[in-house]
């Protein structure tokens, strides 16, 4: 009798640009799930940490001192990569700094033929107002937020070369980031009973991996009302005009397998 080897799907190769507080545990989880993963760090001593976790490490520093050597490193990192998780926080270089910081990444994505970009962004693009937000509200009133939108646009503009999904996170909590840190040292906080956006690191990782596993691409952003709880279980029903983000949400919620942390207790409203 002849044994037939069972065929298993080939998982896409993934690059995590920015292996920090979120990026490193995300990359580790992807490796554990069987994905081939490369990752970048700005710290030489972190190279061994990445390698020991099964992540092919690259030392890369974006910014004003970005050199031809850095460009070669970035190109090598993305060569053969199908999915890029872009997890670089906004710079403090002033107006225009963040789009400029990421411009070499866009060029490298195009040159390497990356098929999908998962852009980890922030809800700071929305105004600080106590109401549900839609994509129409993502018009920046501050330079930092304006830069964030422009940076997103560098990867979401219709170019036909790759598909991008933007995930705007807010209130990240987890190891070394307790919820109380947002109000540390503050007293008499205005609207102290107002709800806040919180999401645990474990659920961030589960959400991002679910997007990759389910091939949920070409989503410009996830409106804030769809993720008002740490694990996304208490959500306002969106209007019918949000059909595309709603389909995305239903696919994510279908299995709830990305959820690991329970919602925190909250007072009755």
Short mmCIF file of the C-alpha atoms (twelve columns), coordinates in Angstrom:
data_MODEL
# 
_entry.id   MODEL 
# 
loop_
_atom_site.group_PDB 
_atom_site.id 
_atom_site.type_symbol 
_atom_site.label_atom_id 
_atom_site.label_alt_id 
_atom_site.label_comp_id 
_atom_site.label_asym_id 
_atom_site.label_seq_id 
_atom_site.Cartn_x 
_atom_site.Cartn_y 
_atom_site.Cartn_z 
_atom_site.pdbx_PDB_model_num 
ATOM 1   C CA . UNK A 1   0.000   0.000  0.000  1 
ATOM 2   C CA . UNK A 2   1.341   3.388  -0.981 1 
ATOM 3   C CA . UNK A 3   1.103   6.182  1.566  1 
ATOM 4   C CA . UNK A 4   -0.151  9.508  0.243  1 
ATOM 5   C CA . UNK A 5   1.128   12.631 1.918  1 
ATOM 6   C CA . UNK A 6   -1.663  14.954 2.941  1 
ATOM 7   C CA . UNK A 7   -1.367  18.419 1.495  1 
ATOM 8   C CA . UNK A 8   -1.643  21.373 3.828  1 
ATOM 9   C CA . UNK A 9   -2.189  24.968 2.762  1 
ATOM 10  C CA . UNK A 10  0.923   27.075 2.432  1 
ATOM 11  C CA . UNK A 11  0.652   29.986 4.832  1 
ATOM 12  C CA . UNK A 12  1.645   33.436 3.570  1 
ATOM 13  C CA . UNK A 13  4.911   34.946 4.697  1 
ATOM 14  C CA . UNK A 14  4.458   37.914 7.023  1 
ATOM 15  C CA . UNK A 15  6.657   40.879 7.881  1 
ATOM 16  C CA . UNK A 16  6.042   42.774 11.110 1 
ATOM 17  C CA . UNK A 17  7.561   46.217 10.810 1 
ATOM 18  C CA . UNK A 18  7.942   47.382 14.386 1 
ATOM 19  C CA . UNK A 19  8.402   44.570 16.930 1 
ATOM 20  C CA . UNK A 20  7.649   46.547 20.059 1 
ATOM 21  C CA . UNK A 21  5.000   46.229 22.777 1 
ATOM 22  C CA . UNK A 22  2.365   45.034 20.293 1 
ATOM 23  C CA . UNK A 23  4.472   43.911 17.346 1 
ATOM 24  C CA . UNK A 24  6.712   41.418 19.151 1 
ATOM 25  C CA . UNK A 25  3.950   39.340 20.810 1 
ATOM 26  C CA . UNK A 26  1.999   39.524 17.547 1 
ATOM 27  C CA . UNK A 27  4.984   38.163 15.622 1 
ATOM 28  C CA . UNK A 28  5.474   35.426 18.220 1 
ATOM 29  C CA . UNK A 29  1.816   34.414 17.943 1 
ATOM 30  C CA . UNK A 30  2.062   34.290 14.151 1 
ATOM 31  C CA . UNK A 31  5.111   32.015 14.398 1 
ATOM 32  C CA . UNK A 32  3.222   29.756 16.801 1 
ATOM 33  C CA . UNK A 33  0.372   29.626 14.277 1 
ATOM 34  C CA . UNK A 34  2.798   28.343 11.637 1 
ATOM 35  C CA . UNK A 35  3.441   31.496 9.610  1 
ATOM 36  C CA . UNK A 36  6.941   32.314 8.380  1 
ATOM 37  C CA . UNK A 37  7.665   35.696 9.982  1 
ATOM 38  C CA . UNK A 38  10.314  38.367 9.611  1 
ATOM 39  C CA . UNK A 39  10.437  41.334 11.955 1 
ATOM 40  C CA . UNK A 40  12.246  44.603 12.479 1 
ATOM 41  C CA . UNK A 41  13.648  46.249 15.577 1 
ATOM 42  C CA . UNK A 42  15.558  49.453 16.201 1 
ATOM 43  C CA . UNK A 43  17.538  47.897 19.058 1 
ATOM 44  C CA . UNK A 44  20.526  45.605 18.364 1 
ATOM 45  C CA . UNK A 45  20.029  43.650 21.593 1 
ATOM 46  C CA . UNK A 46  16.516  42.714 20.445 1 
ATOM 47  C CA . UNK A 47  17.836  40.830 17.427 1 
ATOM 48  C CA . UNK A 48  18.572  37.742 19.513 1 
ATOM 49  C CA . UNK A 49  15.149  37.954 21.168 1 
ATOM 50  C CA . UNK A 50  13.474  37.872 17.768 1 
ATOM 51  C CA . UNK A 51  15.689  35.062 16.505 1 
ATOM 52  C CA . UNK A 52  15.037  32.939 19.596 1 
ATOM 53  C CA . UNK A 53  11.299  33.365 18.979 1 
ATOM 54  C CA . UNK A 54  11.598  32.001 15.440 1 
ATOM 55  C CA . UNK A 55  11.386  35.439 13.813 1 
ATOM 56  C CA . UNK A 56  13.926  36.335 11.139 1 
ATOM 57  C CA . UNK A 57  15.287  39.624 12.550 1 
ATOM 58  C CA . UNK A 58  16.244  42.846 10.812 1 
ATOM 59  C CA . UNK A 59  17.802  45.923 12.381 1 
ATOM 60  C CA . UNK A 60  16.070  48.907 10.831 1 
ATOM 61  C CA . UNK A 61  15.780  52.563 11.768 1 
ATOM 62  C CA . UNK A 62  13.323  54.745 9.884  1 
ATOM 63  C CA . UNK A 63  13.636  58.504 10.146 1 
ATOM 64  C CA . UNK A 64  15.847  61.413 9.087  1 
ATOM 65  C CA . UNK A 65  18.970  59.248 9.089  1 
ATOM 66  C CA . UNK A 66  17.439  56.608 6.797  1 
ATOM 67  C CA . UNK A 67  20.310  55.577 4.537  1 
ATOM 68  C CA . UNK A 68  20.934  53.527 1.426  1 
ATOM 69  C CA . UNK A 69  21.913  50.668 3.733  1 
ATOM 70  C CA . UNK A 70  18.583  50.969 5.530  1 
ATOM 71  C CA . UNK A 71  16.805  50.949 2.179  1 
ATOM 72  C CA . UNK A 72  18.598  47.723 1.239  1 
ATOM 73  C CA . UNK A 73  17.649  46.189 4.603  1 
ATOM 74  C CA . UNK A 74  14.007  47.155 4.164  1 
ATOM 75  C CA . UNK A 75  13.945  45.773 0.637  1 
ATOM 76  C CA . UNK A 76  15.528  42.502 1.774  1 
ATOM 77  C CA . UNK A 77  13.051  42.216 4.635  1 
ATOM 78  C CA . UNK A 78  10.044  42.602 2.342  1 
ATOM 79  C CA . UNK A 79  11.310  40.438 -0.519 1 
ATOM 80  C CA . UNK A 80  9.108   37.355 -0.680 1 
ATOM 81  C CA . UNK A 81  6.671   38.808 1.862  1 
ATOM 82  C CA . UNK A 82  2.949   38.571 1.123  1 
ATOM 83  C CA . UNK A 83  1.595   40.447 4.149  1 
ATOM 84  C CA . UNK A 84  3.118   43.484 5.839  1 
ATOM 85  C CA . UNK A 85  1.931   44.430 9.317  1 
ATOM 86  C CA . UNK A 86  2.842   48.104 9.529  1 
ATOM 87  C CA . UNK A 87  3.149   48.891 13.223 1 
ATOM 88  C CA . UNK A 88  5.242   52.059 13.400 1 
ATOM 89  C CA . UNK A 89  3.959   54.733 15.815 1 
ATOM 90  C CA . UNK A 90  3.685   58.347 14.627 1 
ATOM 91  C CA . UNK A 91  6.881   60.344 14.855 1 
ATOM 92  C CA . UNK A 92  7.353   63.529 16.840 1 
ATOM 93  C CA . UNK A 93  9.187   65.284 14.039 1 
ATOM 94  C CA . UNK A 94  6.478   67.897 13.555 1 
ATOM 95  C CA . UNK A 95  3.966   68.421 10.717 1 
ATOM 96  C CA . UNK A 96  4.600   66.088 7.808  1 
ATOM 97  C CA . UNK A 97  6.971   63.930 9.816  1 
ATOM 98  C CA . UNK A 98  4.914   60.733 9.921  1 
ATOM 99  C CA . UNK A 99  4.090   60.508 6.196  1 
ATOM 100 C CA . UNK A 100 7.754   61.226 5.445  1 
ATOM 101 C CA . UNK A 101 8.812   58.526 7.911  1 
ATOM 102 C CA . UNK A 102 6.721   55.898 6.111  1 
ATOM 103 C CA . UNK A 103 7.385   56.996 2.538  1 
ATOM 104 C CA . UNK A 104 10.357  54.614 2.088  1 
ATOM 105 C CA . UNK A 105 8.141   51.778 3.312  1 
ATOM 106 C CA . UNK A 106 5.604   52.467 0.572  1 
ATOM 107 C CA . UNK A 107 8.358   52.415 -2.042 1 
ATOM 108 C CA . UNK A 108 9.721   49.135 -0.669 1 
ATOM 109 C CA . UNK A 109 6.245   47.567 -0.595 1 
ATOM 110 C CA . UNK A 110 5.803   48.397 -4.275 1 
ATOM 111 C CA . UNK A 111 9.272   47.164 -5.238 1 
ATOM 112 C CA . UNK A 112 8.926   43.893 -3.311 1 
ATOM 113 C CA . UNK A 113 5.470   43.075 -4.635 1 
ATOM 114 C CA . UNK A 114 3.818   42.835 -1.205 1 
ATOM 115 C CA . UNK A 115 0.171   41.876 -1.712 1 
ATOM 116 C CA . UNK A 116 -1.442  43.021 1.538  1 
ATOM 117 C CA . UNK A 117 -0.762  45.717 4.132  1 
ATOM 118 C CA . UNK A 118 -2.276  45.675 7.617  1 
ATOM 119 C CA . UNK A 119 -1.863  49.239 8.885  1 
ATOM 120 C CA . UNK A 120 -2.074  49.566 12.674 1 
ATOM 121 C CA . UNK A 121 -3.383  53.080 13.230 1 
ATOM 122 C CA . UNK A 122 -5.145  55.074 15.944 1 
ATOM 123 C CA . UNK A 123 -8.587  56.502 16.713 1 
ATOM 124 C CA . UNK A 124 -6.921  59.882 17.246 1 
ATOM 125 C CA . UNK A 125 -8.062  60.733 13.713 1 
ATOM 126 C CA . UNK A 126 -11.552 61.231 15.197 1 
ATOM 127 C CA . UNK A 127 -12.606 64.314 17.186 1 
ATOM 128 C CA . UNK A 128 -12.767 63.984 20.965 1 
ATOM 129 C CA . UNK A 129 -16.538 64.152 21.241 1 
ATOM 130 C CA . UNK A 130 -18.973 61.928 23.202 1 
ATOM 131 C CA . UNK A 131 -20.825 60.432 20.237 1 
ATOM 132 C CA . UNK A 132 -20.539 57.578 17.754 1 
ATOM 133 C CA . UNK A 133 -18.073 58.215 14.927 1 
ATOM 134 C CA . UNK A 134 -18.137 57.313 11.257 1 
ATOM 135 C CA . UNK A 135 -15.447 57.585 8.618  1 
ATOM 136 C CA . UNK A 136 -16.857 60.994 7.695  1 
ATOM 137 C CA . UNK A 137 -15.664 62.213 11.098 1 
ATOM 138 C CA . UNK A 138 -12.050 61.267 10.385 1 
ATOM 139 C CA . UNK A 139 -11.021 64.790 9.475  1 
ATOM 140 C CA . UNK A 140 -8.143  65.927 11.591 1 
ATOM 141 C CA . UNK A 141 -8.254  69.072 13.668 1 
ATOM 142 C CA . UNK A 142 -4.690  68.696 14.915 1 
ATOM 143 C CA . UNK A 143 -1.481  68.299 12.956 1 
ATOM 144 C CA . UNK A 144 -0.671  64.910 14.474 1 
ATOM 145 C CA . UNK A 145 -4.030  63.495 13.391 1 
ATOM 146 C CA . UNK A 146 -3.742  65.092 9.968  1 
ATOM 147 C CA . UNK A 147 -0.361  63.434 9.531  1 
ATOM 148 C CA . UNK A 148 -1.873  60.106 10.557 1 
ATOM 149 C CA . UNK A 149 -4.555  60.357 7.880  1 
ATOM 150 C CA . UNK A 150 -2.009  61.294 5.236  1 
ATOM 151 C CA . UNK A 151 0.185   58.369 6.250  1 
ATOM 152 C CA . UNK A 152 -2.784  55.997 5.985  1 
ATOM 153 C CA . UNK A 153 -3.535  57.455 2.561  1 
ATOM 154 C CA . UNK A 154 -0.095  56.495 1.296  1 
ATOM 155 C CA . UNK A 155 -1.098  52.852 1.705  1 
ATOM 156 C CA . UNK A 156 -4.850  52.975 1.020  1 
ATOM 157 C CA . UNK A 157 -4.850  54.993 -2.199 1 
ATOM 158 C CA . UNK A 158 -6.038  52.949 -5.154 1 
ATOM 159 C CA . UNK A 159 -2.840  51.777 -6.807 1 
ATOM 160 C CA . UNK A 160 -3.681  48.240 -7.877 1 
ATOM 161 C CA . UNK A 161 -0.453  46.868 -6.424 1 
ATOM 162 C CA . UNK A 162 -1.646  45.841 -2.959 1 
ATOM 163 C CA . UNK A 163 -4.682  45.824 -0.685 1 
ATOM 164 C CA . UNK A 164 -4.715  47.569 2.670  1 
ATOM 165 C CA . UNK A 165 -6.804  47.192 5.807  1 
ATOM 166 C CA . UNK A 166 -6.496  49.910 8.446  1 
ATOM 167 C CA . UNK A 167 -7.208  49.022 12.077 1 
ATOM 168 C CA . UNK A 168 -7.534  52.027 14.377 1 
ATOM 169 C CA . UNK A 169 -6.836  50.991 17.940 1 
ATOM 170 C CA . UNK A 170 -7.390  52.973 21.118 1 
ATOM 171 C CA . UNK A 171 -6.738  52.507 24.806 1 
ATOM 172 C CA . UNK A 172 -4.315  49.586 24.599 1 
ATOM 173 C CA . UNK A 173 -3.957  47.795 27.914 1 
ATOM 174 C CA . UNK A 174 -2.071  44.700 29.022 1 
ATOM 175 C CA . UNK A 175 1.386   43.912 30.429 1 
ATOM 176 C CA . UNK A 176 2.904   47.087 31.927 1 
ATOM 177 C CA . UNK A 177 -0.102  49.075 30.702 1 
ATOM 178 C CA . UNK A 178 -2.879  48.977 33.314 1 
ATOM 179 C CA . UNK A 179 -6.085  50.896 32.504 1 
ATOM 180 C CA . UNK A 180 -5.390  53.385 35.288 1 
ATOM 181 C CA . UNK A 181 -2.266  54.699 33.586 1 
ATOM 182 C CA . UNK A 182 -4.384  56.949 31.359 1 
ATOM 183 C CA . UNK A 183 -5.481  58.959 34.414 1 
ATOM 184 C CA . UNK A 184 -2.373  58.621 36.577 1 
ATOM 185 C CA . UNK A 185 -1.817  61.720 38.682 1 
ATOM 186 C CA . UNK A 186 -4.948  63.481 37.463 1 
ATOM 187 C CA . UNK A 187 -7.708  64.777 39.707 1 
ATOM 188 C CA . UNK A 188 -11.143 66.268 39.071 1 
ATOM 189 C CA . UNK A 189 -11.183 64.885 35.544 1 
ATOM 190 C CA . UNK A 190 -13.996 66.437 33.453 1 
ATOM 191 C CA . UNK A 191 -16.654 63.887 32.434 1 
ATOM 192 C CA . UNK A 192 -14.989 61.304 34.642 1 
ATOM 193 C CA . UNK A 193 -17.905 58.897 34.192 1 
ATOM 194 C CA . UNK A 194 -17.796 59.020 30.395 1 
ATOM 195 C CA . UNK A 195 -17.115 55.693 28.615 1 
ATOM 196 C CA . UNK A 196 -13.650 55.092 27.217 1 
ATOM 197 C CA . UNK A 197 -12.192 52.851 24.531 1 
ATOM 198 C CA . UNK A 198 -10.039 50.041 25.898 1 
ATOM 199 C CA . UNK A 199 -8.683  46.930 24.213 1 
ATOM 200 C CA . UNK A 200 -6.370  44.321 25.716 1 
ATOM 201 C CA . UNK A 201 -3.138  43.321 24.004 1 
ATOM 202 C CA . UNK A 202 -4.328  39.715 23.691 1 
ATOM 203 C CA . UNK A 203 -7.463  40.820 21.848 1 
ATOM 204 C CA . UNK A 204 -5.470  43.162 19.589 1 
ATOM 205 C CA . UNK A 205 -3.326  40.215 18.564 1 
ATOM 206 C CA . UNK A 206 -6.338  37.979 18.036 1 
ATOM 207 C CA . UNK A 207 -8.074  40.614 15.928 1 
ATOM 208 C CA . UNK A 208 -5.063  41.222 13.684 1 
ATOM 209 C CA . UNK A 209 -4.458  37.503 13.185 1 
ATOM 210 C CA . UNK A 210 -8.148  36.976 12.357 1 
ATOM 211 C CA . UNK A 211 -7.895  39.604 9.619  1 
ATOM 212 C CA . UNK A 212 -4.917  37.790 8.110  1 
ATOM 213 C CA . UNK A 213 -6.440  34.324 8.451  1 
ATOM 214 C CA . UNK A 214 -9.762  35.367 6.918  1 
ATOM 215 C CA . UNK A 215 -8.207  37.497 4.149  1 
ATOM 216 C CA . UNK A 216 -10.188 40.580 5.108  1 
ATOM 217 C CA . UNK A 217 -8.523  43.175 2.926  1 
ATOM 218 C CA . UNK A 218 -9.241  46.518 1.294  1 
ATOM 219 C CA . UNK A 219 -11.017 47.861 4.389  1 
ATOM 220 C CA . UNK A 220 -10.098 51.552 4.766  1 
ATOM 221 C CA . UNK A 221 -10.860 51.668 8.488  1 
ATOM 222 C CA . UNK A 222 -13.046 50.318 11.246 1 
ATOM 223 C CA . UNK A 223 -15.526 52.954 12.512 1 
ATOM 224 C CA . UNK A 224 -15.197 53.642 16.223 1 
ATOM 225 C CA . UNK A 225 -18.761 52.625 17.239 1 
ATOM 226 C CA . UNK A 226 -18.032 49.085 16.063 1 
ATOM 227 C CA . UNK A 227 -15.350 48.598 18.691 1 
ATOM 228 C CA . UNK A 228 -16.428 50.496 21.768 1 
ATOM 229 C CA . UNK A 229 -15.648 47.696 24.211 1 
ATOM 230 C CA . UNK A 230 -12.322 45.994 24.933 1 
ATOM 231 C CA . UNK A 231 -13.337 42.803 23.167 1 
ATOM 232 C CA . UNK A 232 -15.919 44.247 20.813 1 
ATOM 233 C CA . UNK A 233 -19.002 42.579 22.261 1 
ATOM 234 C CA . UNK A 234 -21.109 45.620 23.171 1 
ATOM 235 C CA . UNK A 235 -21.526 47.394 19.876 1 
ATOM 236 C CA . UNK A 236 -23.982 49.965 18.650 1 
ATOM 237 C CA . UNK A 237 -25.951 48.831 15.581 1 
ATOM 238 C CA . UNK A 238 -24.483 50.711 12.615 1 
ATOM 239 C CA . UNK A 239 -26.574 52.448 9.942  1 
ATOM 240 C CA . UNK A 240 -27.204 50.631 6.679  1 
ATOM 241 C CA . UNK A 241 -24.656 52.828 4.906  1 
ATOM 242 C CA . UNK A 242 -21.932 50.953 6.805  1 
ATOM 243 C CA . UNK A 243 -22.604 47.725 4.923  1 
ATOM 244 C CA . UNK A 244 -18.956 47.073 4.018  1 
ATOM 245 C CA . UNK A 245 -17.509 47.584 7.521  1 
ATOM 246 C CA . UNK A 246 -20.474 45.626 8.897  1 
ATOM 247 C CA . UNK A 247 -19.645 42.626 6.708  1 
ATOM 248 C CA . UNK A 248 -16.085 42.862 7.992  1 
ATOM 249 C CA . UNK A 249 -17.326 42.960 11.578 1 
ATOM 250 C CA . UNK A 250 -19.632 39.976 11.139 1 
ATOM 251 C CA . UNK A 251 -16.796 37.890 9.702  1 
ATOM 252 C CA . UNK A 252 -14.625 38.772 12.693 1 
ATOM 253 C CA . UNK A 253 -17.408 38.085 15.197 1 
ATOM 254 C CA . UNK A 254 -18.483 34.818 13.561 1 
ATOM 255 C CA . UNK A 255 -16.161 32.669 15.615 1 
ATOM 256 C CA . UNK A 256 -15.071 35.103 18.332 1 
ATOM 257 C CA . UNK A 257 -11.906 33.023 18.371 1 
ATOM 258 C CA . UNK A 258 -9.746  36.135 18.616 1 
ATOM 259 C CA . UNK A 259 -11.182 37.067 22.002 1 
ATOM 260 C CA . UNK A 260 -9.138  36.111 25.033 1 
ATOM 261 C CA . UNK A 261 -9.952  38.762 27.618 1 
ATOM 262 C CA . UNK A 262 -13.403 39.401 29.151 1 
ATOM 263 C CA . UNK A 263 -15.022 42.805 29.181 1 
ATOM 264 C CA . UNK A 264 -14.242 44.683 32.412 1 
ATOM 265 C CA . UNK A 265 -17.087 45.376 34.835 1 
ATOM 266 C CA . UNK A 266 -18.821 48.687 34.297 1 
ATOM 267 C CA . UNK A 267 -21.557 50.612 36.093 1 
ATOM 268 C CA . UNK A 268 -25.103 50.466 34.820 1 
ATOM 269 C CA . UNK A 269 -25.990 53.416 32.607 1 
# 
